[in-house]
Amino acid sequence: MDWDIDVAGTSKVLTDTQTAAEPFNKLSKDYGDKLTNLITPLKYDAFAVVAVAIGEYAQHWQPTIEAAAKQVGSSLTGASNAVKAYMNGQHDMVLNAQQAAGRGEIPKPPGSTRPTGGNRAE
Protein backbone atom coordinates (compact mmCIF):
# COMPACT_ATOMS: atom_id res chain seq x y z
CA MET A 1 0.00 0.00 0.00
CA ASP A 2 1.37 3.41 -0.94
CA TRP A 3 0.75 6.25 1.51
CA ASP A 4 1.18 9.87 0.63
CA ILE A 5 -0.72 12.06 3.06
CA ASP A 6 -0.89 15.82 2.60
CA VAL A 7 -0.45 16.59 6.29
CA ALA A 8 -1.11 20.33 5.99
CA GLY A 9 -4.25 19.75 3.91
CA THR A 10 -5.49 17.00 6.21
CA SER A 11 -4.89 19.17 9.28
CA LYS A 12 -6.89 22.00 7.68
CA VAL A 13 -9.78 19.67 6.86
CA LEU A 14 -9.79 18.32 10.42
CA THR A 15 -9.71 21.84 11.89
CA ASP A 16 -12.48 23.05 9.55
CA THR A 17 -14.60 19.97 10.34
CA GLN A 18 -14.11 20.42 14.07
CA THR A 19 -15.16 24.08 13.76
CA ALA A 20 -18.22 23.12 11.72
CA ALA A 21 -19.16 20.40 14.25
CA GLU A 22 -19.03 22.68 17.31
CA PRO A 23 -22.65 23.89 16.98
CA PHE A 24 -23.84 20.29 16.59
CA ASN A 25 -21.80 19.22 19.62
CA LYS A 26 -23.33 22.05 21.67
CA LEU A 27 -26.81 21.16 20.41
CA SER A 28 -26.36 17.54 21.44
CA LYS A 29 -25.56 18.68 24.98
CA ASP A 30 -28.31 21.34 25.19
CA TYR A 31 -30.98 19.31 23.37
CA GLY A 32 -32.89 18.15 26.44
CA ASP A 33 -32.77 21.56 28.15
CA LYS A 34 -34.02 23.36 25.05
CA LEU A 35 -36.98 21.01 24.66
CA THR A 36 -37.78 21.22 28.37
CA ASN A 37 -37.82 25.01 28.07
CA LEU A 38 -40.18 24.64 25.13
CA ILE A 39 -42.50 22.28 26.99
CA THR A 40 -42.72 24.31 30.22
CA PRO A 41 -45.02 27.05 28.85
CA LEU A 42 -47.29 24.36 27.34
CA LYS A 43 -48.54 23.09 30.70
CA TYR A 44 -52.04 24.43 30.08
CA ASP A 45 -54.69 21.81 29.26
CA ALA A 46 -55.14 23.12 25.73
CA PHE A 47 -51.47 22.46 24.93
CA ALA A 48 -50.98 19.24 26.92
CA VAL A 49 -51.08 17.06 23.83
CA VAL A 50 -48.40 19.23 22.18
CA ALA A 51 -46.22 19.03 25.31
CA VAL A 52 -46.54 15.23 25.36
CA ALA A 53 -45.64 15.02 21.66
CA ILE A 54 -42.55 17.18 22.14
CA GLY A 55 -41.53 15.07 25.15
CA GLU A 56 -41.87 11.86 23.17
CA TYR A 57 -39.97 13.39 20.26
CA ALA A 58 -37.15 14.34 22.61
CA GLN A 59 -37.04 10.88 24.16
CA HIS A 60 -36.97 9.22 20.76
CA TRP A 61 -34.17 11.31 19.20
CA GLN A 62 -31.92 12.02 22.21
CA PRO A 63 -29.90 8.75 21.95
CA THR A 64 -29.44 9.19 18.20
CA ILE A 65 -28.24 12.78 18.55
CA GLU A 66 -25.84 11.83 21.35
CA ALA A 67 -24.49 8.87 19.37
CA ALA A 68 -23.98 11.03 16.27
CA ALA A 69 -22.10 13.67 18.27
CA LYS A 70 -19.87 10.98 19.82
CA GLN A 71 -19.21 9.46 16.40
CA VAL A 72 -18.17 12.82 14.94
CA GLY A 73 -15.80 13.37 17.86
CA SER A 74 -14.39 9.84 17.59
CA SER A 75 -13.89 10.16 13.84
CA LEU A 76 -12.04 13.45 14.19
CA THR A 77 -9.86 12.06 16.97
CA GLY A 78 -9.12 8.90 14.98
CA ALA A 79 -8.18 10.82 11.84
CA SER A 80 -5.98 13.18 13.86
CA ASN A 81 -4.26 10.25 15.58
CA ALA A 82 -3.69 8.54 12.22
CA VAL A 83 -1.98 11.64 10.79
CA LYS A 84 0.17 11.95 13.93
CA ALA A 85 1.15 8.27 13.66
CA TYR A 86 2.00 8.79 9.97
CA MET A 87 4.19 11.76 10.83
CA ASN A 88 5.87 9.86 13.67
CA GLY A 89 6.52 6.99 11.25
CA GLN A 90 8.09 9.40 8.77
CA HIS A 91 10.30 10.77 11.55
CA ASP A 92 11.30 7.24 12.60
CA MET A 93 12.17 6.30 9.00
CA VAL A 94 14.35 9.40 8.61
CA LEU A 95 16.09 8.66 11.91
CA ASN A 96 16.70 5.03 10.91
CA ALA A 97 18.09 6.12 7.53
CA GLN A 98 20.44 8.62 9.18
CA GLN A 99 21.68 6.00 11.65
CA ALA A 100 22.21 3.45 8.85
CA ALA A 101 24.13 6.04 6.80
CA GLY A 102 26.28 6.74 9.85
CA ARG A 103 27.15 3.03 9.96
CA GLY A 104 27.95 3.07 6.23
CA GLU A 105 24.97 0.91 5.25
CA ILE A 106 23.45 1.35 1.82
CA PRO A 107 19.69 0.73 1.96
CA LYS A 108 17.93 -1.37 -0.66
CA PRO A 109 15.47 0.58 -2.84
CA PRO A 110 11.82 0.11 -1.81
CA GLY A 111 10.25 -2.93 -3.41
CA SER A 112 13.57 -4.51 -4.37
CA THR A 113 14.22 -8.12 -3.63
CA ARG A 114 17.40 -10.07 -3.57
CA PRO A 115 17.83 -11.98 -6.84
CA THR A 116 17.56 -15.73 -6.74
CA GLY A 117 19.26 -18.20 -9.02
CA GLY A 118 22.47 -20.13 -9.46
CA ASN A 119 24.64 -17.45 -11.09
CA ARG A 120 24.80 -14.43 -8.90
CA ALA A 121 27.65 -12.45 -7.59
CA GLU A 122 28.04 -12.22 -3.85
Secondary structure by P-SEA (a helix, b strand, c coil): cbbbbaaaaaaaaaaaaaaaaaaaaaaaaaaaaaaaaaacccccccaaaaaaaaaaaaaacaaaaaaaaaaaaaaaaaaaaaaaaaaaaaaaaaaaaaaaaaaccccccccccccccccccc
